[in-house]
Amino acid sequence: MARLPWPWWLAVFSTVAVIVVAAATTAATAAEERLVVSMTLLPDAASTGAVCLDGSPPAYHLQRGSGDGAGSWVLQFEGGGWCNDVPSCAERAGTRRGSTRFMNKLEVFSGVLSNDPAMNPDFYSWNRVKLRYCDGGSFAGDSELRNGSSVLYFRGQRIWDAIISDLLPKGLAKAEKVLLSGCSAGGLATFFHCDDLKGRLGDAATVKCLSDAGFFLDVDDITGNNTVRPFFRSLVDLQGAEKNLNRDCLNSTDYPYQCFFPQYILLYIRSPYFILNSAYDVYQFHHNFVPPSCDPRGQWSRCKSDPGACSTSQVITLQGLRSAMLTALKPFEDDQRVGMFINSCFAHCQSELQDTWFAPNSPRLHNKTIAELVGDWYFERGPDKEIDCAYPCDSTCHNLIPSNQELGI
């Protein structure tokens, strides 16, 4: 056997060092390439009562557009669940979900908020805004409640008003094109404010709206009970949201809380809409369709954490969630103003994460990514509705299972 030269270890060490340094350099470059946007606080908004649950000022993050996109805007509602009673809202008020005091002052913009044309081909040069979420009611409430020595402020509607009022003189008033979007509870907020934004901007602006994982269903759980309905009912009552819900919807339904459900609101929204949702939305699967109350022995635990571990009977049961989604969307199948990307991935929010929005391995329907279909819908370039076959047929899925913290629970 040939003998290695005496300093062989030095050569190996040098090679390893080069690899480590190269990897570190690549990671550092990737971190530097991330778009990080600073927070804009609105301390003067308190004069109009526009404050977070704990009384702190509302906030947003703005990245200015350029070139052809300088006159266009993407507004993105942040998501993060809800609170529907005093204990849950009081707890939330002491976290980043209820106070700007605890929020990161810098936010990474990716997906639909990216400024990279290779990652966000249609909206990269637009003005992009992230509206921070701190009211616990999808930007819809308007009330307050004294809780011992403190006060809980349910001011979602006023926060929306304050942020838009601050953005109008910064160029939003002269916007030519606008996409109002949101994820999860933020996706639900788009239903409440889509037509309002169009009314504020007038006929000169093209306003369209995108709900990502915000099409929360009025659906029974696997035992035949409905847990989401009483939750939304108590939320609407506590936060005083009824006065801010769609008036035509309220006039057509028996109970105000029904107009917190997108399937009832969308009928009365005049602006163009895009529904981006998984037919097996992880939040709705875990908390509305198979809530913990239905599974006291934890028989669904493995299935919830790994779709591949679901039994045949559990997969059959889960088709009921998909059926409920498709039934709720059926009235809009031939509606020219409504676009859809309904895939069969186990996911929740797909427009903010680069890997699911637009990347080489992104989920696809008929070979189109989410970003491509949303762009085709917004700019009216072609077909804008895609509905996936039933799980487990889609090989492009990532099946990302967010943690409860990431779901805002």
N, C-alpha and C positions, 0 to 999 in steps of 0.2 A: 504494500500500500504506500502511495506517495506521501511523504511527510509534508505537513503544512509548514510554511515559514514561521520562524519564531514569533513574530508579532501578529499571528493570525487573529488573535482575539481583538487586536486593535482595528484590524480591517472590518471584522464583524461588527464591533462596537460603532465604528464610523458609519457603516451602512445603516444600522438600526437608527443611529442618531439622525441621519439624513432623512430616513422615512418618517421618524417622529416629528422632526421639524417641518417637513413638507406637509404632514397631516395637520399639524397645528396651524401652519400658515393658511392651508385651505379652509380650516374651520374658522380662523380669524377673518379671512376674506369673506366667507359666507355670512358671518355675523355683521361685518361692516356693510355688506350689501343689503341687509335688511333695512326696510324703511321704518324708522322710528320717529313718531310724531308727538310733539309735546301737547300738554293739556291747556285748554283755555278755560279758566274759571269765570263765572259770571256773578261776582259778589253783589252787584247792584240789583240782581233779579229778586233778592229778598224783599225789595220794596213792593213788588207785585205779588208776593206770597209764593214765588217759584223757588221752592227749596226741596232738598232731599228729605227722606224720612226723619232724619235727626236734626233738620234745620240747616244743614250745610248747603253751600251754593251749588247749583247745577254746573255741568261742564261738558265740553266737547273737544274733539281733536280735529284740526283742519290742516290738510295738505293742499296747497294751492295747485291749480291746474296750469297748463302751459300750451302754447301753440294753438292748434285747432280745438283743443279741449278747454281753453280758458273760459269759454262762455257756457260750459256744461257742468253739471253737478251730480255726484253720487252722495246720498245721505244714508247712513247706515245706523239703524237703531241697535244698540247693544242689547243682548239678551241676558237671561239669568233667573228664570223662575218667577215666583210670586210669593206674596204673603197674604193670608186671608183672615187672620184673627190677630188680636192684640199681642199674645205671646210671640207668635212667629214674626210679626212686624217689629216688635221691640227688640228681638234678637237680631233681626236683619239690620236694624238701624245702627248697630255697632259693628258692621262689617262693610266691605267694599260694595256690597249689594244695596246698601242703604245710606251710604255717606261718601262724599268725595274725599273726606279726610283720610280714608283708608285705601283709596284707589292708587294704582300706579300712575305717576304723572307723565309717563311715557308709554305709548302704545305702538306695537308693531302692526303695520298695515300690510296685509297680504290678501291673496285671492282677489275679490272684486275691488279691494282697496289698494292693490299693488300699483306702483308707478312704473312697472317694467312691461314694455310692450310684448315681450316674449312670455309673460305670465298672465297678462290681463289685456288682451289685444284690443278690445273695444272701448275700455274705460280708463286706461292707464294715464291719459293726459288730462282727465277731467279734475275739477276740484272735488276732493273726497273728504267726507266728514263722518266721524264716528260720534254719535250722541250717547253719552254715558248714561247708564241706567241705574237709578237710585231711589225709585218710588215704589217698587214692588207691585205695580198695577198696570204694566204695559203702557205707561204714559197716558192713562185714561182717567185717573181719579181726580177728585177735587173736594177734599174735606180735611179735617184734622180731629184729633182725639187726645184728650189729656189722659196720660197714663201715670198716675201717681204724681211725682214732682216734675215729670217731663211731658213733652208733647210729641205725638207722632203726626207728621205732616204727610198727607196723601195728596201730592200736588203734581201728579204726572202731566195733566193737561196744561198746567201753568208752566211747567218745565219745557214742554214742547213749544209753547207760545214764546217763552223767553229766548230759547235757542234760535228759533226761526227769526224772531225780531232782531237778534244780534247779527245774524248772517245776511239779512236782506241788504243792509248798506255795504256789506263786504262783497257784493256782487251777485248774491242770490236773486235779488229783485230783478236783475236783467238777464237771468238765466234763459238760455235758448232750449236746452234739453236737461231733464232732471230724471234721475232714477232714485226713488225712495225705497230703500231696502231694509232688511232686518233679519236677525236670526233668533229662532225660538220665541221667547216672550217679546223680543224685538220684532220678529216676523209677524207676530200677532198685532203689534202696534201699528204696522203699516196699514192694516185694515181700518183702523180708527182714524188715520190721518191722511190717507191718500187723496181723497177728494178735497179735503180742507187745504192741502198744499196747492193743489191745482187752482182752487178758488183764490188763494192769496197771490199767485203768480200771474193769473190771467191767461188770455188766449195766446199770447205771444210765446209762451213756453209749452213745450211738449213734456208732460208729466206722466210717467209710467211707474208702476210699483211692483216690487219683487218681495214675496214672502218666502223665506227660507226656513223650513222646519217650523213654520208658524201656523199650519193648517190643523189646529187642534180640533179633534172630532168630538161630537156629542155621541159618545159610544158607551155601550154597556160593557162591563168586564166579563170575564169568562164564567162567572156565576150568575149573570143576568142582572146584577146590580149596576148602578151608575154612580161612580165616585167622583167624576170630574164635574158633573152638573152641580151638586151641592157645594163643591169647592168654588166654582166660578160664581155661584149665587151669593155666597158669603163674601167673596172678594168685592163684587159689584156693590153690595150693600155697605160694607165697611168703608170702602174708599170713595163712595159717592160718585161712582162712574156712570150711573144711568144717564145723567144729564148730558154726557159727552158722547154717548153711543149714537149710532146712525138712526136718525129720526124715522126714516121710512121703514127700517127694520123694526123699530120699537112699535110702530103702528100696525105691523103685520103679525106680531108674535104675542103669545099669551103672557110671557114673563120677560122682564128686562134682561135677565142674565143670558137668555138665549142669544142676544145680540152681542155677546162676548165670544160666540162661536163663529169662525169664519164662514162655515157652510151656510149660515143664515144671513150674514152681512153681505157677502160677495154679490148676491142677487141685486143689491141696491147701489153698488159702487159703480160710478160712471167711467172712471179712468181705466185705461188698459192695465191688466194685471198678469203677473207670472207666478205660478205656484210651483215652487221647488220643494219637493218633499220625498222622503222615503215612504213607501207603502208599509214598511215595518219600522217606522220611526222609533228609535230607541227610547226616548222619553215616554212616548205614549204606550209603548209595549210594557215598559217597566212600571209605570205609575198609574195608567188609566185602564189598560186592557188586562194586565196581570199584576194588579197592585199587591203589595205585601199581605193585605187582608185576605186575599184569595189563595195565598200559598203559605199557610202557617207552618208547614213542615219543610219548606224550602225545596220542594220538588222541582221548581223552575229555576233554581239558583244557577246550576251549570248552564242551562239553556240561555239564561240572561247574560252570562259572562262570555259565552262562546256559542254562537249559532250552530257551529258544527257539532256541538254536543246535544242538540235538541233531539228528542226522540221523534219517531215517525208521527205519533199521535200529537205531540206538541207542535210540530210543523203544520199538521192539518188544522189544529186550533188557531195557529197564527194566521192562517189564510183568512180567518174571519176579520182580522184587523185590516188586511189588504182589501177585502170585500167592502168593508165599511168606508174606507178611503175612496174607492172607486165609485161607490154609490153616491157619496157626497159630492163627487166631482162630475158625475154624469150630466147634470143640467148645464154644464159649461163646455161639454165636448164640442159643440158646434158654435160656440161663442167666439167670434173673431177677435174680441179684445183680450181673451184669456189664453195665455201660453202655459204649457206644463212640461215639467221634467219629473216624472214619478218613477223612481227606480226601486229595485228590490234589494237594496243594500241595508244592512243594519247600521244605521248612522243617525246623527242628529246635527244639523247645520253643515252644509257642504259648500257654501259660497265664500266663507272666510278662510278656509284651510286650502292652501295652495295645491296640495296633492289631489284634492277632490274637485277644485274649481277648474284648473287648467294645468295639466302636467302630462308627460308622456304616458304615465300609467293611470290617468284619471278614469273614473267611471264613465262609461259611454252607453248611449242608446242609439242604435243604428249608426254607430261609428262617430257620434257627435258627443263632445264633452258638454258639461253644464255651461261653461262660458260661451261656447259656440252657439248653443241653442238659445241662451238668453240674448246674445247679440243678434241672432237671426230674428228673434221676436221683437226686440226693441227697434231695430232698423228695418223691419219688415222685408227681410231678404229671402224668406222662404218658409217652409213648414216650421211650426213652433210648438207642436205638441208631441210628446213622446211618453208612452206609458209602458213600463217594463213587463215582461212575463213574470210569473210567480216564482218566489224563492224555491229552489236554489239554482235557477237557470242562468243567472248573470255572472259570468266569470270575471267581469271587470270590477266587481265590488271590492272595497277594502274591508268592509264589515268592522268599522272602528267603533268600539264600545266605550263611550266616554264614562268617566267616573261620575259619581253623584255630585262631587264638587264642580266638575266641569259643566254639569247639567244645571247648576244653580240651586241644588237641593241643600 
